[in-house]
Amino acid sequence: MSELLLKAEGIYKSYDDDNGGPPLEVLENVNLEVQKGTITSIVGSSGSGKSTLLHILGGLDKPNKGSVLWGDKDISLMNSDKLAEFRNKNIGFVFQFHHLLPEFTAIENIAMPALISGVPMKEASDRALDLMKRFSIADRRFHRPTQLSGGEQQRVSMARALMNNPELILADEPTGNLDDANTQIILDLLFELRDRDGVSVLLITHEKSIAERSDTILEIKNGTFD
């Protein structure tokens, strides 16, 4: 039986209307469990609350009500400094638009999470290069993001997400801007993380054909699960 990694209970999220109207209700009483070493996909139409939920689970946003539990730690109660430290050590993020730093090379982008946590440059660079070799992009290590294809940028993003050996990868539409060939490469890498490394993956997608390869599929509609 799998061991529980993450549990969300009673998550509510709304945003104030800048024009003075009623608040925009995005999430309503969302409950979720993520087991260690599994891939969980959340599917739903645009505007259903998928990305907002992922941001809350990853500590990038806070719920209005509810808890996000890692073991006995409720990360929704942490202050910003503690939360940033927790994210850096435990969670890797992969976004549709990569969010690579344009002024740094590929290997520098990958090494950044380790450098932020105080790992020496040589050690961080060596691990970054190992990850680039694993993802078949080592020959692009001195290229800046604008010199990389979309598929290469996404592999750099995935390598960066793995830099600090996180327990969980949160992937928000990671193949949304890729062609079929690169989509397959990224998906195969995500499933390899589960099978080879025991990393949990929470995958946000609107494509049910992708989600069907997951261990668990959850569908969100109007801010809640069926």
C-alpha positions as MATLAB code, in Angstrom:
seq = 'MSELLLKAEGIYKSYDDDNGGPPLEVLENVNLEVQKGTITSIVGSSGSGKSTLLHILGGLDKPNKGSVLWGDKDISLMNSDKLAEFRNKNIGFVFQFHHLLPEFTAIENIAMPALISGVPMKEASDRALDLMKRFSIADRRFHRPTQLSGGEQQRVSMARALMNNPELILADEPTGNLDDANTQIILDLLFELRDRDGVSVLLITHEKSIAERSDTILEIKNGTFD';
ca = [
       0.000    0.000    0.000;
       1.329    3.444   -0.960;
       2.320    5.928    1.724;
       0.504    9.254    1.881;
       2.662   12.216    0.835;
       0.254   15.139    0.654;
      -3.298   15.745    1.827;
      -5.513   18.744    1.152;
      -8.660   19.179    3.216;
     -11.557   21.570    2.704;
      -9.774   23.965    0.337;
     -11.697   27.129   -0.508;
     -10.292   29.951   -2.624;
     -11.896   33.155   -3.845;
     -10.577   36.430   -5.214;
     -11.976   39.912   -4.652;
     -13.540   41.687   -7.613;
     -11.551   44.851   -8.392;
     -14.774   46.500   -9.558;
     -16.527   45.971   -6.245;
     -18.662   43.033   -7.307;
     -19.037   39.754   -5.413;
     -15.882   37.669   -4.882;
     -14.919   35.209   -7.616;
     -15.265   31.714   -6.143;
     -12.542   29.509   -7.664;
     -12.287   26.464   -5.359;
     -14.973   25.093   -3.057;
     -14.401   22.303   -0.523;
     -11.629   20.535   -2.436;
     -10.196   17.399   -0.839;
      -7.205   15.579   -2.306;
      -4.620   12.954   -1.421;
      -1.331   12.262   -3.221;
       0.438    8.988   -2.530;
       4.212    8.604   -2.635;
       5.614    7.266   -5.891;
       2.456    7.841   -7.920;
       1.254   10.074  -10.728;
      -2.022   11.898  -10.147;
      -3.648   13.814  -12.999;
      -6.187   16.568  -12.554;
      -8.272   17.255  -15.634;
     -10.847   19.909  -16.298;
     -11.811   22.683  -18.648;
     -10.170   26.083  -18.723;
     -11.204   28.127  -15.694;
     -12.198   25.110  -13.611;
      -9.636   25.896  -10.905;
      -6.858   23.421  -11.829;
      -3.941   25.843  -11.763;
      -5.193   27.669   -8.664;
      -5.328   24.351   -6.826;
      -1.814   23.440   -7.942;
      -0.493   26.798   -6.722;
      -2.095   26.245   -3.320;
      -0.768   22.681   -3.035;
       2.710   23.937   -3.893;
       2.639   26.837   -1.457;
       2.619   29.515   -4.172;
      -0.759   30.745   -2.944;
      -2.793   30.333    0.239;
      -6.381   29.123    0.565;
      -9.078   31.205    2.217;
     -10.009   28.101    4.194;
      -8.608   24.602    4.491;
      -5.320   22.801    5.091;
      -2.463   21.484    2.954;
      -0.760   18.774    4.983;
       2.662   17.231    4.453;
       2.778   14.702    7.263;
       2.001   16.768   10.346;
       2.980   20.074    8.710;
       0.259   22.396    7.440;
       2.120   24.480    4.876;
      -0.824   26.850    4.497;
       0.028   28.173    7.989;
       3.730   28.814    7.282;
       5.077   32.332    6.911;
       6.588   33.327    3.563;
      10.205   32.575    4.531;
       9.448   29.118    5.939;
       7.260   28.364    2.955;
       9.951   29.365    0.464;
      12.444   27.121    2.255;
       9.969   24.242    2.277;
       9.224   24.604   -1.449;
      12.897   24.728   -2.324;
      13.623   21.462   -0.515;
      10.505   19.422   -1.219;
       8.732   20.524   -4.406;
       9.759   20.853   -8.039;
       7.661   22.949  -10.419;
       7.241   22.475  -14.165;
       5.105   25.078  -15.926;
       3.742   25.365  -19.448;
       5.809   28.487  -20.125;
       9.039   27.253  -18.504;
       9.846   30.454  -16.513;
      13.566   30.130  -17.236;
      15.769   33.112  -16.398;
      16.832   34.576  -19.773;
      20.124   36.053  -18.562;
      21.468   32.663  -17.402;
      22.608   29.632  -19.362;
      20.711   26.355  -19.292;
      23.030   24.785  -16.736;
      22.883   27.902  -14.545;
      19.071   27.810  -14.645;
      19.086   24.166  -13.602;
      21.569   24.732  -10.773;
      19.675   27.743   -9.371;
      17.521   25.908   -6.741;
      20.628   24.284   -5.252;
      22.541   27.558   -5.220;
      19.606   29.240   -3.454;
      19.720   26.560   -0.761;
      23.453   27.122   -0.212;
      25.030   24.291   -2.201;
      28.529   25.224   -3.480;
      28.755   26.172   -7.157;
      30.917   23.189   -8.178;
      28.598   20.661   -6.528;
      25.487   22.313   -7.973;
      27.006   22.492  -11.465;
      28.056   18.838  -11.383;
      24.547   17.725  -10.446;
      23.003   20.029  -13.051;
      25.240   18.503  -15.723;
      24.291   14.982  -14.626;
      20.621   15.894  -15.026;
      21.270   17.409  -18.445;
      22.973   14.205  -19.544;
      20.017   12.179  -18.304;
      17.629   14.367  -20.312;
      19.910   14.384  -23.400;
      20.542   18.142  -23.393;
      24.111   18.288  -22.060;
      25.354   19.711  -25.370;
      23.083   22.718  -24.796;
      24.365   23.568  -21.321;
      25.934   26.910  -22.285;
      22.967   28.068  -24.370;
      20.576   30.672  -23.049;
      16.822   29.962  -23.075;
      16.207   31.956  -26.277;
      18.693   29.672  -28.057;
      16.755   26.517  -27.107;
      13.727   24.916  -28.739;
      10.487   24.604  -26.795;
      11.150   20.953  -26.059;
      14.681   21.709  -24.875;
      13.436   24.517  -22.640;
      10.912   22.173  -21.050;
      13.608   19.555  -20.389;
      15.723   22.273  -18.763;
      12.690   23.183  -16.654;
      12.238   19.553  -15.600;
      15.916   19.200  -14.724;
      15.679   22.364  -12.627;
      12.633   20.925  -10.845;
      14.683   17.852   -9.884;
      17.737   19.758   -8.726;
      17.092   19.403   -4.993;
      15.707   15.838   -5.150;
      12.101   16.856   -4.364;
       9.469   14.414   -3.174;
       6.839   15.934   -5.447;
       6.786   17.404   -8.943;
       3.899   19.761   -9.700;
       3.465   20.013  -13.465;
       0.997   22.537  -14.874;
       0.186   21.724  -18.517;
       3.851   20.750  -19.141;
       3.151   19.712  -22.739;
       0.719   22.501  -23.600;
       3.041   24.264  -26.060;
       4.871   21.221  -27.461;
       4.486   19.195  -30.633;
       3.614   15.510  -30.502;
       7.218   14.291  -30.475;
       8.302   16.542  -27.610;
       5.068   15.845  -25.739;
       5.940   12.155  -25.763;
       9.490   12.856  -24.558;
       8.287   14.961  -21.612;
       5.607   12.466  -20.629;
       8.057    9.569  -20.773;
      10.440   11.515  -18.520;
       7.676   12.197  -15.994;
       6.749    8.528  -15.815;
      10.417    7.590  -15.545;
      10.644    9.803  -12.455;
       7.926    7.728  -10.826;
       9.298    4.360  -11.896;
      13.031    4.973  -11.454;
      13.184    7.552   -8.679;
       9.941    7.066   -6.751;
       9.042   10.731   -7.209;
       5.373   11.673   -6.945;
       3.923   13.746   -9.786;
       0.781   15.865   -9.740;
      -0.045   16.645  -13.344;
      -2.486   19.335  -14.445;
      -3.786   18.754  -17.952;
      -6.842   19.296  -20.134;
      -6.049   16.246  -22.270;
      -7.693   13.073  -20.976;
      -5.530   10.927  -23.275;
      -2.476   12.057  -21.273;
      -4.168   11.640  -17.915;
      -5.209    8.079  -18.726;
      -1.601    6.958  -18.235;
      -1.704    8.139  -14.609;
      -2.284    6.113  -11.457;
      -5.154    8.395  -10.423;
      -7.351   10.734  -12.471;
      -9.403   13.465  -10.805;
     -11.798   15.708  -12.702;
     -12.494   19.188  -11.419;
     -15.639   21.062  -12.413;
     -16.665   24.487  -11.169;
     -13.977   24.494   -8.502;
     -14.593   21.096   -6.951;
     -14.183   17.386   -7.630;
     -17.124   15.222   -8.602;
];
